[in-house]
């Protein structure tokens, strides 16, 4: 075995852990099998230097009509942090930098996988520095880089692990280009995963605005804006669908964080989803995100799962 090949199985920090032939060994201390196992470690970004930028159609709408009150947004983020602490999740942080006004959306600049972190390729020029900052964060934590997207733009909100060994990859064209999406898709096909590419309208930004796993075989979907073929695919895999109304979805109501063991952090505005989950016995921490979400993202956008413990 060559020295380079040994790197495919090592947990030590490296800038490219991916085995180009597939068969990359899962990490022992970091990563996860799916997005519904119990969350133990999460990566967040600070809103210390948050600015309201025209990052998407949703953020532009609020920028025109009622721009974000930054102090209120920062206070809301503190409540989100408190929710993770309430559930015993260990929080890791990107180092805040004044040149990175959107770093609070830690889901976008990287994607954690069972094999290491993917460094994405951000679309907006004012966010591209987040990719470099993410590399420094993973080096500090000792988490190896699986690989870096180079074929086109690709953002973390478009990488949605539906269940173990199965990923739904969004492609809206504006934030994630088809070239970037297909590069990532090919990596995971070589690892033996089932992949599904979802072409979405760029208005919806990322796939995690409309499809997010809740628990094993239970997925929240906005049926009004999700392609029927994706819904049929999920149902064929045995997933029960909880429909999130269109208006709630436009207020980031489908953009929540599953913590495993029937625990969820969701925006308080997503009343239909919260009521349905509580009726099923879920413990839901409802957090007011109405101000900070004006800047273009929700709870799922603001979190990168680093470790989920296998049950």
Secondary structure, 3 states (H helix, E strand, C coil): CCHHHHCCCCCCCCCCCCCCCCCCCCCCCCECCCCCCEEEEEEECCCCCCCCCCCCHHHHHHHHHCCCCHHHHHHHHHHHHHHHHHCCCEEEECCCCCCCCCCCCCCCCEEEECCEEEECECCCHHHCHHHHHHHHHHHHHCCCEEEECCCCCECHHHEEEEECCEEEEEECCCCCCHHHHHHHHHHHHHCCCEEEEEECCHHHCCHHHCEEEEECCEEEECCCCCCHHHHHHHHHCCCEEEECCHHHHHCCCCCCEEEECCEEEEECCCHHHHHHHHHCCCEEEEECCCCHHHHCCCCCCCCEEEEEECC
